[in-house]
């Protein structure tokens, strides 16, 4: 009976979605902080990512180094758009770092929502 309960519990856990953690995103962001700031108005080699979710892409005030594709971007930074961007940033950006794992992208998005 005990074995059956353990097996049932393990089966339930296996079907739970991966819950993204902002703390995991904070760890991942350490690789980004050399080019991006989380402080409002403080741009580095890349634009500040302060409060970026829900904002139009390519429009951070004071940042002048956007690629032509980013300058022409016509979308808002939603969870879906951030996820797509983190999978393949070179599609519209000069940024070379990417997040290939879905759970890493989800964690980064959750982290950015807190900043």
C-alpha positions in Angstrom: 0.0 0.0 0.0 2.9 2.4 0.9 4.5 1.7 -2.5 1.3 2.5 -4.3 1.0 5.9 -2.5 4.6 6.7 -3.4 4.1 5.8 -7.0 0.9 7.8 -7.2 2.6 10.9 -5.7 5.5 10.6 -8.1 3.1 10.3 -11.0 1.4 13.5 -9.9 4.7 15.4 -9.6 5.8 14.3 -13.0 2.7 16.0 -14.5 3.1 19.3 -12.7 4.3 22.1 -14.9 7.8 23.5 -14.3 7.2 26.5 -12.0 9.5 29.3 -13.0 11.3 31.0 -10.2 12.3 34.6 -10.2 15.2 33.6 -8.0 16.5 31.2 -10.7 16.1 34.1 -13.2 18.2 36.3 -10.9 21.0 33.7 -11.1 20.7 33.6 -14.9 20.7 37.4 -15.1 24.3 37.5 -13.7 25.4 36.7 -17.2 23.5 39.6 -18.6 24.5 42.3 -16.1 27.7 43.2 -17.9 25.6 44.6 -20.8 22.2 45.4 -19.2 21.2 47.3 -16.1 18.0 46.8 -14.1 18.2 50.4 -12.9 15.8 52.9 -14.5 17.6 55.1 -17.0 21.0 53.4 -16.7 21.8 52.0 -20.1 25.0 50.1 -20.7 26.2 48.4 -23.9 22.6 47.2 -24.0 19.5 49.0 -22.8 18.2 49.1 -19.2 15.8 46.2 -18.6 14.0 48.0 -15.7 10.3 47.4 -15.9 10.7 46.1 -19.5 7.6 43.8 -19.5 4.6 45.5 -21.1 6.8 48.1 -22.8 7.4 48.6 -26.6 10.5 46.9 -27.9 13.4 49.1 -29.1 12.2 52.2 -27.3 14.2 52.5 -24.0 14.7 56.2 -23.4 18.3 57.3 -24.0 19.5 54.1 -25.5 21.0 54.8 -29.0 22.6 51.5 -30.0 19.6 49.6 -31.2 20.0 47.5 -34.4 18.0 48.7 -37.4 15.7 45.7 -36.9 15.1 46.7 -33.2 14.5 50.3 -34.2 11.8 49.1 -36.6 10.3 46.7 -34.1 6.5 47.1 -33.6 5.7 44.9 -30.6 5.3 44.9 -26.9 7.5 42.8 -24.5 5.0 40.2 -23.5 5.8 36.8 -21.9 5.5 35.3 -25.4 7.6 37.8 -27.1 10.3 37.7 -24.4 10.3 33.9 -24.7 10.7 34.0 -28.5 13.5 36.6 -28.2 15.5 34.7 -25.6 15.4 31.6 -27.9 16.9 33.5 -30.8 18.0 37.1 -30.0 20.1 37.4 -33.1 16.9 37.5 -35.2 16.5 41.2 -34.3 19.5 42.1 -32.1 23.2 42.1 -31.8 22.9 40.2 -28.6 24.7 36.8 -28.7 23.5 35.2 -25.5 20.5 33.0 -25.7 18.5 30.8 -23.4 17.9 27.5 -25.0 16.0 25.8 -22.1 12.3 26.7 -21.7 12.6 26.6 -17.9 15.5 29.2 -18.1 13.5 31.5 -20.3 10.5 31.2 -18.0 12.6 32.0 -15.0 14.2 35.0 -16.7 10.8 36.4 -17.6 9.6 36.0 -14.1 12.7 37.7 -12.8 12.3 40.6 -15.2 8.7 41.1 -14.0 10.0 41.9 -10.5 12.4 44.6 -11.7 
